[in-house]
Amino acid sequence: MTNPPTPQSGSPDKEPASEAQAAQNTLGNTERAEVATEPGGPASTPKPEQKPSLGRLFLDNLWAANTFTVTLLSLVLAIVVGAVLMIISDPTVLSTYSYITSRPSDAINSSWTLVSEAYANLFKGSVFDPEAFSGWVNGTGSWQAVLAPISETLTYAAPLVFTGLSVALAFRGGLFNIGAQGQATIGVIMAALAGFLLPLPPGLHLLVAVLAGALGGAIWGFIPGILKARAGAHEVINTIMLNYVATYFLTWLIVQNGVQDPNRTDAISKAVDTSAQLPRLLGDNLRVHAGILLAVLATWAVAWLLNRSTLGFELRAVGANPDAARTAGISVTRTYILIMVFAGILAGLGGSNMVLGSTASALTPLVVAQIGFDGILVALLGRVKPWGVLLAALLFGALQAGGNRMQSYSGISLELVTVLQALIVIFIAAPALVKAIFQLRAARAARLQTSLAKGW
């Protein structure tokens, strides 16, 4: 009688494999796995994804629609469009295009000469003049000539920093402050009156004059603030109307007895005492004064206020959503008033720079120029961020300082500088246009959103 076969762990139809067969099967499986992992193999498995290099990441982020790239490319576009405007506005250069098919070199050379000289003079008048530097090195010139372009840029930029911060601060709080011009006008009036009516010792006289300018701007900012908070009156309408009131008040005040210069028959006030004037930083031959230092200090103060203080948090919360801020226990009425008061203080300081600094020493109907309206452009260019506003003001100051030299040496109209400023703001305000022209990556475009006033 035969014994039944013992049950095996493998298949009942096959005998268990020997050790040699098992080893051979294992080797075959390994070879098949290697074939499968080869490119084009029957069952190719994906390799682990390699991380892009640091340089590749830098280039990808650089050529994206982020704030820095769009701002830089907006400047490039504005320069290109400005060059085209120079060419078509010059009759001599434009005449060479009438025979461009026969001699294209004439049109190209004349256009390049005109544009390159104009922008070279723009740079020399605002940043650095190589000829002045070489003259200083050779002993034929002075160091004041080397620093003159920077001095002019800082002089023009100082009041723009204050008015730009005024507009930007109101933007962050959800208000559109069009009244920086009027607030600066009242500020310059108060600063000048304190400068030539109050007999005070040096130092104290300057401090009182600066504070008077800030007080004047605060009063002119409080009016639309309280109207907005209590009556719901739109700040845009109020501030625009107050601009006219301030301008005509200045025109009337200048010709009043005790204010008008007794030795003049035209509309000009007495001169501000030297004890109330901001000290010049680089000597009497250069116009840059301590107002630029106050502008940097004000930029730091506004940045701290917005990002580090409780009031700044409430201000940003009201600007983002007034209803939610009110539900959270924040007084929207109080915040609106404080926003406009602080905005008025900043604009008033900008106005006081115009008469206490080196720009002017007496009141005239045009003493404030357009620093309030230019402050709106500066705030937009600076993305309503304090340090961005400072950089934007420096750019606008450079354009103004260099534009004076460009007009004198190249015969280019000074109004073209205003056109360049407008083009820069237009391109920055239209990031989709810049992105389409330069084919920027769209992944970063969401970062370009700016916190503008909710009521505008």
Backbone torsions as a table, in degrees:
resi	resn	phi	psi	omega
1	MET	NA	126.6	-175.7
2	THR	-88.3	145.1	178.4
3	ASN	-76.2	141.9	177.2
4	PRO	-68.4	150.2	-179.1
5	PRO	-65.4	140.8	179.6
6	THR	-71.9	138.2	179.6
7	PRO	-63.8	139.7	179.7
8	GLN	-107.8	156.0	178.7
9	SER	-76.5	-20.8	-179.4
10	GLY	-85.2	-158.5	-178.9
11	SER	-68.7	140.7	-179.0
12	PRO	-69.7	-15.9	-178.2
13	ASP	-90.7	-11.8	-176.8
14	LYS	-125.2	150.6	176.6
15	GLU	-83.1	153.3	-179.7
16	PRO	-62.2	141.5	-178.9
17	ALA	-75.1	147.6	177.8
18	SER	-77.0	173.4	179.8
19	GLU	-65.4	-36.3	180.0
20	ALA	-66.7	-42.5	178.4
21	GLN	-64.8	-39.5	179.0
22	ALA	-61.7	-40.1	179.0
23	ALA	-66.5	-40.1	179.6
24	GLN	-65.0	-39.9	177.8
25	ASN	-63.9	-39.2	178.3
26	THR	-63.1	-42.0	178.5
27	LEU	-64.1	-39.8	178.5
28	GLY	-65.8	-40.5	177.8
29	ASN	-62.4	-39.4	178.7
30	THR	-63.8	-42.2	179.3
31	GLU	-64.5	-41.1	179.0
32	ARG	-65.1	-35.3	177.9
33	ALA	-65.7	-38.1	178.9
34	GLU	-67.7	-38.4	177.6
35	VAL	-64.7	-38.0	-177.6
36	ALA	-67.9	-30.2	-178.6
37	THR	-83.6	-9.4	178.0
38	GLU	-71.6	151.3	177.8
39	PRO	-59.5	132.7	-178.5
40	GLY	80.9	6.2	178.8
41	GLY	-69.1	168.2	-175.3
42	PRO	-64.4	-31.8	-178.4
43	ALA	-137.9	60.7	-175.3
44	SER	-66.0	126.5	177.2
45	THR	-95.1	139.9	-177.1
46	PRO	-66.1	139.8	175.9
47	LYS	-76.7	154.2	177.8
48	PRO	-60.4	136.6	-175.9
49	GLU	-68.1	130.6	179.9
50	GLN	-83.2	140.3	178.7
51	LYS	-74.8	139.1	178.8
52	PRO	-65.3	152.8	-179.2
53	SER	-69.1	164.8	-179.5
54	LEU	-63.9	-38.9	178.0
55	GLY	-64.6	-38.6	178.5
56	ARG	-65.3	-40.7	177.2
57	LEU	-62.8	-39.6	179.8
58	PHE	-63.7	-44.4	-179.7
59	LEU	-66.5	-39.2	178.6
60	ASP	-63.2	-43.1	-179.9
61	ASN	-72.4	-30.3	-179.6
62	LEU	-70.1	-43.3	-179.4
63	TRP	-92.3	51.0	176.3
64	ALA	-126.8	161.8	-175.7
65	ALA	-79.5	55.7	176.0
66	ASN	-91.8	175.0	-173.7
67	THR	-62.3	-44.9	-177.4
68	PHE	-63.9	-47.0	-176.8
69	THR	-65.1	-44.4	-179.2
70	VAL	-64.4	-40.7	178.8
71	THR	-63.8	-44.8	-180.0
72	LEU	-64.3	-44.6	-179.9
73	LEU	-69.6	-28.3	174.6
74	SER	-65.2	-38.9	175.4
75	LEU	-62.9	-41.8	179.2
76	VAL	-62.5	-46.0	179.0
77	LEU	-62.1	-41.4	179.0
78	ALA	-63.4	-39.1	178.6
79	ILE	-65.6	-41.3	179.8
80	VAL	-65.0	-47.9	179.4
81	VAL	-63.7	-38.6	176.5
82	GLY	-61.5	-38.4	177.2
83	ALA	-63.3	-40.8	177.7
84	VAL	-62.6	-41.6	179.4
85	LEU	-65.3	-37.2	176.0
86	MET	-60.9	-42.8	-176.1
87	ILE	-66.3	-47.0	-175.6
88	ILE	-75.7	-14.3	178.7
89	SER	-94.6	-4.0	178.6
90	ASP	-102.6	113.0	-176.3
91	PRO	-62.9	-35.6	-178.2
92	THR	-65.3	-47.2	179.8
93	VAL	-68.0	-39.3	-177.5
94	LEU	-65.9	-30.0	179.9
95	SER	-67.2	-25.5	179.6
96	THR	-70.5	-17.6	179.5
97	TYR	-80.5	-9.2	178.3
98	SER	-71.5	-23.3	177.3
99	TYR	-124.7	36.8	-176.0
100	ILE	-65.3	-28.4	-178.8
101	THR	-70.6	-28.7	180.0
102	SER	-88.2	-40.8	178.8
103	ARG	-136.5	79.7	-178.8
104	PRO	-66.2	-21.2	-177.8
105	SER	-65.3	-31.2	179.4
106	ASP	-63.9	-45.9	-180.0
107	ALA	-66.0	-41.7	-178.4
108	ILE	-66.3	-46.8	-177.3
109	ASN	-66.5	-44.0	-179.4
110	SER	-66.5	-37.8	178.0
111	SER	-65.9	-44.7	-179.6
112	TRP	-64.1	-40.5	179.4
113	THR	-62.3	-45.1	-178.6
114	LEU	-64.1	-49.7	-174.7
115	VAL	-69.5	-44.2	-177.8
116	SER	-64.9	-40.8	178.6
117	GLU	-67.5	-38.1	-179.6
118	ALA	-64.6	-49.3	-179.5
119	TYR	-71.1	-28.7	174.7
120	ALA	-65.4	-42.8	176.8
121	ASN	-68.1	-32.4	174.4
122	LEU	-61.3	-41.4	178.6
123	PHE	-70.8	-42.6	-178.3
124	LYS	-65.7	-31.6	-178.7
125	GLY	-83.5	-9.6	-175.5
126	SER	-121.8	-27.0	-174.4
127	VAL	-122.8	-62.4	-170.6
128	PHE	-156.6	135.1	177.5
129	ASP	-114.9	108.1	-179.0
130	PRO	-59.6	-34.4	-179.6
131	GLU	-65.4	-41.0	177.5
132	ALA	-65.1	-37.0	179.5
133	PHE	-67.4	-44.7	178.8
134	SER	-64.9	-34.6	176.2
135	GLY	-65.5	-37.2	177.2
136	TRP	-67.2	-39.6	179.0
137	VAL	-66.0	-40.0	-178.4
138	ASN	-78.8	-9.8	179.5
139	GLY	90.0	2.5	179.6
140	THR	-92.0	-9.7	-180.0
141	GLY	-129.5	-179.7	-177.7
142	SER	-116.5	162.9	178.6
143	TRP	-70.7	-22.7	176.7
144	GLN	-63.0	-35.9	178.3
145	ALA	-67.0	-31.2	179.1
146	VAL	-69.8	-39.8	-177.1
147	LEU	-90.6	-1.8	-178.1
148	ALA	-60.4	-43.7	179.0
149	PRO	-60.5	-45.1	178.6
150	ILE	-63.8	-38.8	179.4
151	SER	-60.6	-43.8	179.8
152	GLU	-66.6	-40.4	179.1
153	THR	-61.6	-45.9	-179.7
154	LEU	-67.1	-33.9	179.1
155	THR	-65.0	-44.6	178.7
156	TYR	-72.4	-29.2	-175.2
157	ALA	-78.2	-29.9	-172.4
158	ALA	-55.9	-53.6	179.5
159	PRO	-67.4	-28.3	179.1
160	LEU	-68.0	-29.5	176.6
161	VAL	-62.1	-44.8	-177.6
162	PHE	-67.2	-47.7	-179.6
163	THR	-68.7	-34.0	175.6
164	GLY	-64.7	-42.0	176.2
165	LEU	-64.0	-36.1	178.4
166	SER	-60.6	-48.2	179.8
167	VAL	-67.7	-41.7	-178.3
168	ALA	-64.9	-40.8	179.7
169	LEU	-62.7	-41.9	177.5
170	ALA	-65.9	-38.8	176.6
171	PHE	-57.2	-46.4	-177.6
172	ARG	-64.4	-24.2	177.3
173	GLY	-93.4	7.2	177.3
174	GLY	85.9	15.4	-179.3
175	LEU	-119.9	145.1	179.3
176	PHE	-104.0	99.8	-175.6
177	ASN	-87.3	92.9	174.6
178	ILE	-82.6	-8.0	-171.8
179	GLY	-90.7	15.7	178.3
180	ALA	-61.2	-30.8	178.1
181	GLN	-64.6	-47.3	179.1
182	GLY	-67.6	-38.6	178.4
183	GLN	-65.5	-38.5	176.1
184	ALA	-67.6	-33.9	179.0
185	THR	-65.8	-45.5	177.0
186	ILE	-65.9	-35.9	177.4
187	GLY	-62.6	-42.0	-180.0
188	VAL	-69.5	-32.6	177.1
189	ILE	-64.7	-50.1	-177.9
190	MET	-64.5	-40.0	-179.9
191	ALA	-65.7	-42.1	-179.7
192	ALA	-67.7	-42.4	178.9
193	LEU	-60.8	-42.5	176.7
194	ALA	-67.9	-26.6	-176.8
195	GLY	-76.2	-30.6	-179.3
196	PHE	-119.4	-1.9	177.8
197	LEU	-103.2	-27.5	-176.5
198	LEU	-96.6	118.9	177.2
199	PRO	-84.2	92.8	-177.3
200	LEU	-124.4	157.3	178.7
201	PRO	-71.0	158.2	178.4
202	PRO	-57.5	152.2	-176.7
203	GLY	88.4	-66.0	177.8
204	LEU	-66.0	-37.2	179.9
205	HIS	-63.7	-43.3	178.0
206	LEU	-63.0	-43.8	-179.5
207	LEU	-62.7	-43.7	179.9
208	VAL	-64.9	-40.6	-179.6
209	ALA	-65.0	-41.4	178.7
210	VAL	-65.3	-44.5	179.2
211	LEU	-66.0	-33.3	176.9
212	ALA	-64.5	-40.5	176.1
213	GLY	-62.9	-42.4	177.4
214	ALA	-64.2	-38.6	178.7
215	LEU	-64.7	-41.8	178.3
216	GLY	-61.5	-43.7	177.1
217	GLY	-65.1	-36.8	179.4
218	ALA	-64.5	-40.6	178.6
219	ILE	-63.7	-43.3	-178.2
220	TRP	-73.0	-21.0	173.4
221	GLY	-85.9	-27.3	179.4
222	PHE	-65.8	-34.7	-176.2
223	ILE	-61.4	-54.8	177.2
224	PRO	-67.9	-26.3	178.2
225	GLY	-65.9	-45.9	-179.8
226	ILE	-70.4	-34.2	176.9
227	LEU	-66.7	-38.3	177.2
228	LYS	-67.4	-42.8	-174.5
229	ALA	-74.2	-40.5	-173.0
230	ARG	-93.3	-38.8	-174.8
231	ALA	-109.0	-7.3	-178.7
232	GLY	73.8	14.8	179.4
233	ALA	-68.4	137.0	-175.8
234	HIS	-69.1	133.0	-174.9
235	GLU	-68.1	-27.6	179.9
236	VAL	-64.5	-47.6	179.8
237	ILE	-64.2	-45.5	-177.9
238	ASN	-61.9	-46.2	-176.3
239	THR	-70.0	-35.5	176.9
240	ILE	-63.1	-44.7	179.5
241	MET	-65.0	-38.2	179.5
242	LEU	-68.7	-25.5	173.6
243	ASN	-60.3	-44.9	179.0
244	TYR	-65.6	-40.9	179.8
245	VAL	-61.0	-44.8	-179.3
246	ALA	-65.1	-40.9	-178.9
247	THR	-63.8	-46.4	-179.0
248	TYR	-72.3	-29.4	175.1
249	PHE	-65.5	-40.9	176.8
250	LEU	-62.1	-44.8	179.9
251	THR	-60.8	-39.8	179.0
252	TRP	-71.5	-40.1	-173.8
253	LEU	-67.7	-35.0	-173.3
254	ILE	-60.7	-34.8	-174.1
255	VAL	-93.3	11.7	179.2
256	GLN	-84.5	150.9	177.3
257	ASN	-61.7	137.8	-177.4
258	GLY	91.0	-16.9	178.2
259	VAL	-111.3	-44.2	-179.2
260	GLN	-69.4	144.3	177.0
261	ASP	-63.5	120.0	-176.9
262	PRO	-65.2	-18.2	-179.0
263	ASN	-92.9	3.5	-178.2
264	ARG	-125.7	150.2	177.0
265	THR	-103.7	-12.2	179.0
266	ASP	-88.3	176.4	-176.2
267	ALA	-80.7	90.8	176.3
268	ILE	-152.9	143.0	-176.4
269	SER	-91.3	-179.6	171.8
270	LYS	-64.7	157.4	180.0
271	ALA	-80.4	145.4	176.6
272	VAL	-68.3	136.8	179.0
273	ASP	-61.0	148.5	179.3
274	THR	-63.3	-25.7	179.7
275	SER	-70.3	-15.8	-179.3
276	ALA	-106.4	6.3	-178.4
277	GLN	-92.9	144.4	178.0
278	LEU	-65.7	133.5	-178.1
279	PRO	-67.8	144.6	176.7
280	ARG	-80.7	141.5	-172.1
281	LEU	-86.1	-27.9	-173.7
282	LEU	-122.9	30.5	178.2
283	GLY	94.9	172.9	-175.2
284	ASP	-73.2	-18.7	-177.3
285	ASN	-82.3	-14.0	179.3
286	LEU	-117.1	141.2	-169.7
287	ARG	-84.5	-15.2	-175.8
288	VAL	-61.7	135.4	-174.7
289	HIS	-129.9	-177.8	-174.9
290	ALA	-70.8	-4.7	177.3
291	GLY	-61.5	-31.4	179.1
292	ILE	-68.5	-32.0	175.8
293	LEU	-68.5	-40.6	176.0
294	LEU	-64.1	-33.8	179.0
295	ALA	-65.7	-42.4	177.5
296	VAL	-65.1	-41.2	178.0
297	LEU	-62.9	-41.0	178.2
298	ALA	-65.6	-36.7	177.2
299	THR	-62.1	-45.2	177.8
300	TRP	-63.1	-40.9	-178.5
301	ALA	-64.6	-42.2	179.3
302	VAL	-67.3	-39.6	177.5
303	ALA	-62.6	-41.9	177.5
304	TRP	-66.0	-41.5	-179.9
305	LEU	-60.1	-43.6	-176.0
306	LEU	-74.7	-36.8	-169.4
307	ASN	-105.3	-15.9	-172.5
308	ARG	-121.5	-17.0	-172.7
309	SER	-104.1	159.1	176.4
310	THR	-65.9	-39.5	178.1
311	LEU	-62.1	-38.7	178.4
312	GLY	-65.0	-37.9	176.0
313	PHE	-63.8	-42.8	178.3
314	GLU	-64.4	-39.0	179.6
315	LEU	-62.4	-46.1	-179.8
316	ARG	-68.9	-33.5	178.1
317	ALA	-66.7	-42.3	177.5
318	VAL	-65.2	-38.9	178.8
319	GLY	-66.5	-33.6	179.9
320	ALA	-76.9	-43.5	-178.6
321	ASN	-160.2	98.0	-177.6
322	PRO	-61.2	-37.6	-178.6
323	ASP	-65.8	-43.8	178.3
324	ALA	-66.1	-38.6	178.2
325	ALA	-64.2	-40.1	178.1
326	ARG	-64.7	-40.2	177.5
327	THR	-63.3	-33.5	179.5
328	ALA	-78.5	-0.9	176.5
329	GLY	98.2	8.7	178.8
330	ILE	-86.7	134.2	178.5
331	SER	-78.9	104.2	-179.4
332	VAL	-67.0	-38.2	179.3
333	THR	-59.7	-50.0	179.7
334	ARG	-62.7	-39.1	-178.0
335	THR	-66.8	-41.8	178.3
336	TYR	-59.9	-42.4	-179.4
337	ILE	-65.1	-44.9	-179.5
338	LEU	-64.9	-37.2	178.7
339	ILE	-58.8	-49.5	-176.6
340	MET	-71.2	-31.8	176.6
341	VAL	-66.1	-47.2	178.8
342	PHE	-64.6	-38.9	176.7
343	ALA	-63.0	-39.6	177.4
344	GLY	-65.8	-39.1	177.3
345	ILE	-59.4	-46.1	-178.9
346	LEU	-63.9	-45.0	178.9
347	ALA	-65.5	-37.7	176.6
348	GLY	-62.4	-37.4	175.4
349	LEU	-65.7	-37.1	175.7
350	GLY	-63.3	-40.0	177.4
351	GLY	-66.3	-39.9	179.7
352	SER	-63.9	-28.9	176.6
353	ASN	-62.1	-29.1	-176.4
354	MET	-71.9	-24.3	-177.9
355	VAL	-114.4	-23.3	177.7
356	LEU	-91.3	-17.4	177.7
357	GLY	-89.0	-147.2	-175.8
358	SER	-101.9	0.2	-179.8
359	THR	-70.5	-44.7	177.9
360	ALA	-152.8	160.9	178.9
361	SER	-122.8	5.6	179.9
362	ALA	-149.9	163.4	179.3
363	LEU	-80.8	132.8	171.5
364	THR	-135.8	164.8	179.3
365	PRO	-59.9	-24.2	-177.2
366	LEU	-112.6	23.7	-174.8
367	VAL	-65.6	-30.9	-178.1
368	VAL	-83.9	-15.4	-176.5
369	ALA	56.5	-129.9	-179.3
370	GLN	-123.4	32.0	-173.1
371	ILE	-66.0	-27.5	178.7
372	GLY	-70.3	-45.1	178.6
373	PHE	-72.2	-37.4	174.6
374	ASP	-64.1	-28.4	177.1
375	GLY	-62.5	-30.3	176.2
376	ILE	-64.7	-44.0	177.9
377	LEU	-64.5	-40.7	179.4
378	VAL	-62.8	-42.3	179.4
379	ALA	-63.9	-42.0	178.6
380	LEU	-66.1	-42.9	179.1
381	LEU	-65.1	-34.4	178.9
382	GLY	-84.4	9.0	178.0
383	ARG	59.2	32.1	-179.6
384	VAL	47.9	33.2	174.2
385	LYS	-112.7	138.7	-171.7
386	PRO	-53.6	-52.4	-177.3
387	TRP	-70.9	-30.1	173.2
388	GLY	-65.4	-36.6	176.5
389	VAL	-63.2	-41.0	178.6
390	LEU	-60.4	-45.8	179.8
391	LEU	-65.5	-40.5	179.0
392	ALA	-64.3	-38.8	177.5
393	ALA	-64.3	-38.7	176.3
394	LEU	-63.2	-39.6	177.8
395	LEU	-64.3	-45.9	179.7
396	PHE	-66.5	-37.1	175.6
397	GLY	-63.7	-38.1	177.6
398	ALA	-66.2	-41.1	178.0
399	LEU	-62.8	-39.1	-179.9
400	GLN	-69.4	-45.2	-179.2
401	ALA	-66.9	-44.7	179.5
402	GLY	-70.1	-29.1	178.6
403	GLY	-63.9	-33.1	177.5
404	ASN	-63.1	-43.9	178.0
405	ARG	-70.1	-38.4	179.9
406	MET	-61.0	-37.6	178.5
407	GLN	-70.3	-39.4	-176.1
408	SER	-73.7	-42.5	-172.4
409	TYR	-93.4	-31.9	-175.7
410	SER	-108.1	-8.8	-179.5
411	GLY	72.9	18.4	178.3
412	ILE	-85.0	135.8	-178.6
413	SER	-62.1	140.1	178.9
414	LEU	-66.0	-23.3	178.3
415	GLU	-64.4	-22.2	178.3
416	LEU	-64.3	-30.6	176.2
417	VAL	-62.8	-41.0	175.8
418	THR	-62.5	-38.4	176.9
419	VAL	-63.3	-42.3	178.0
420	LEU	-61.2	-43.8	177.9
421	GLN	-59.8	-44.2	-179.8
422	ALA	-65.1	-40.3	180.0
423	LEU	-64.1	-40.6	179.0
424	ILE	-59.5	-46.8	-178.9
425	VAL	-66.5	-38.9	-179.9
426	ILE	-61.6	-47.1	-178.3
427	PHE	-68.0	-35.9	178.7
428	ILE	-69.9	-34.9	179.3
429	ALA	-75.6	-9.4	178.5
430	ALA	-123.9	70.1	-177.2
431	PRO	-62.9	-28.0	178.7
432	ALA	-63.8	-35.8	177.9
433	LEU	-66.0	-45.6	178.7
434	VAL	-63.4	-41.2	179.5
435	LYS	-62.5	-39.0	-179.2
436	ALA	-71.5	-38.3	-177.9
437	ILE	-67.2	-43.6	-175.6
438	PHE	-99.6	4.8	177.5
439	GLN	55.0	49.8	178.9
440	LEU	-75.6	154.4	176.7
441	ARG	-67.5	139.0	-174.2
442	ALA	-86.8	-4.5	-172.8
443	ALA	-65.9	-28.8	-175.7
444	ARG	-99.6	4.2	-173.0
445	ALA	-64.2	-25.5	-178.1
446	ALA	-66.0	-20.1	-179.1
447	ARG	-74.9	-9.0	-175.3
448	LEU	-83.8	-2.7	-178.1
449	GLN	-67.6	137.6	-177.9
450	THR	-115.0	139.7	-179.8
451	SER	-80.3	92.4	177.7
452	LEU	-94.0	174.5	-177.2
453	ALA	-65.6	137.5	-177.5
454	LYS	-71.0	-25.1	-175.9
455	GLY	-87.8	-0.7	-175.2
456	TRP	-96.4	NA	NA
